[in-house]
Amino acid sequence: MGWIKRKGDSSAVGDDEPAPGEERTPPARTPPVAPSQSDDEKVEVGVAAADSDKRGGAEPSIISYGVEISGRLRSDGPIHVEGRIEGSLESDEVSIGTTGVVMGEIHALQLSVHGELEGEGICEKLTMGPSASYRGSLDCESLELASGGILVGKVRVGPT
């Protein structure tokens, strides 16, 4: 097992045992990886809201490029997607980056799409960038579509 040097420790990193009189800390452990799920199994992913008394508000949730989630994702903080989600998203603010793909349902106050969205969107304000592709149904109060953005499907814009 390798070790991490404490500040001021001049011996080599990775020695199997600390030198006499030295105090070293074992490296942080990687959390265990869940076994892969079969296509027939449903996995629900939930993001708990941060305690506003302790943290001053919910932290953003970032789904990075290369990450795939299947299920339901809900957060009291913003959600930013650069990976792939199949399922539903619920947050006050959802943004889909240029590499992001969402196939499913989104409920948000503000929805920003720069990647791909296929499914149902319910929001107060939708902003679509020039690289956005949205296919499905949309129900929103206001819509901003940049030149080059693609919107195909059933669209309702206006107050509810």
N, C-alpha and C positions, 0 to 999 in steps of 0.2 A: 504494500500500500504506500502511495506517495504522500508527501507532507507538504504543507505550504509554510514558507518562512514567515516569521513575525518580523515587523519592521526593525531594522538594526541587526538582524541575523545575517552573518556573512558566509555561512556555509552553503553548500550547493542545494538547489531545490530538487526535490525528488529522491533524496536519500531515503532508504527504507527505515532507518531508525534515526531519531534526533541525536546529536552529539551530546556527550555528558554535560549536564548543567544547562542545556538549552531546552526551551519550551516551544513546542510546535503544535499547530492546530491541524487536524485532519481536514482534507478538502471537503467542500460542500458536496453532498450526495445529490445525484440526479433523481427526481421522483420516479417511481416505477411507472412503466408504460402499461396501459390497459391492454388486455388481449384484443385482437381485432374482432370486429363484430361481423356477423354474416349479414347478407343483404336482407334477410327476413327479420332481423332484430331491429328494434327502434331504439335509438339512443337519444335521451333528452339532455341537453346541456343548458344549465341555468347560470346566470351571473348574478350574484347577490349584490345588492346595493351597498355602497360604503356607508358606514355610520357617520352621518353628517356632523354629529357632535365631536367625533374624534378626528375626522379628516377634512372637514370643511366642505364636503360635497363628494359626490361619486366620481371616481376616477374613470377615464376613458378605457374602453375595451377595444383592443386592436387585434384583428384577425389577420395575421401576416401572410404574405405570399407563400404558397406551398402548404398552408394549413387548410384542411378540409373539415367541415363540421356538418353533421346531419342531425337535425332536430330543432329545438326551440331555444332561442337566445333572447333573454330579456335583461335590460340594464337600466338603472336610473341615471347613468352617465352616458356620454356619447359612445356610439359604436362606429368604428372605422373598419372597412373590409377591403383587404388586398388579396385575400385568399378566396376560398370557395365555400358557400353555405347553401345547403339544400334544406329548406324548412322555413321557419318563421323568425322574424326579428321584431322586437318591440323596444323602442326607446324614444326619448324626446328628440334626439338627433342621431340620424343614421347617414353615413357617407360611404359610398362605394367608390374606391379608387380605380385607377386605370387598369390595374391587373385583377380587380375584384369581380367576382361572379356570384350573384345571388339568384337562386331558383326557388321561388316560394312566395311568401307573404311578408309585407313590411307595414307596420303601423308606427308612424312617427309624426312629430310636429313638423320637423324640418328634415327633408330627404334630399340628399345631393348625390347624383349619379354621374360618374365619369367612366365607369366600366360597364358591365352587363347586368341587367335585371330582367328576369323573366318570371311573370306571375302577377300578383295583386299588390298594389300600393295604395295605402290610405294615409294621407298627410295633409297638413295645412299648406305647406309650401314645398314645391318640388323645383330643384335647380338641376338642369342637365347640361353637362359640358360638351365640347365638340367631339369627344371620343365616346360619348354615352350611347348605349343601345338598350332600349326599354321595350319589351314585348309583353303585352298582357292588358290588364285592366287598371285604370288609375282613377282615383277619386281624390281631388285636392281643391283647395281654395284658390291657390295661385300657382302659376307655372312659368318658369323661365327656361327657354330652350335655346342653347347656343347653336350657331350655324354649324352643321355637320353632325349634330346629335340626331339619333334615330328614335322615333316614338311610333309604335305600331300597336293598335288595339282599341279597346273601348275606353274613351277618355271623358271624364266629367270634370269641368273646372268651374268653380264658383262657390258661393256660400252654401252651406248645408241647410 
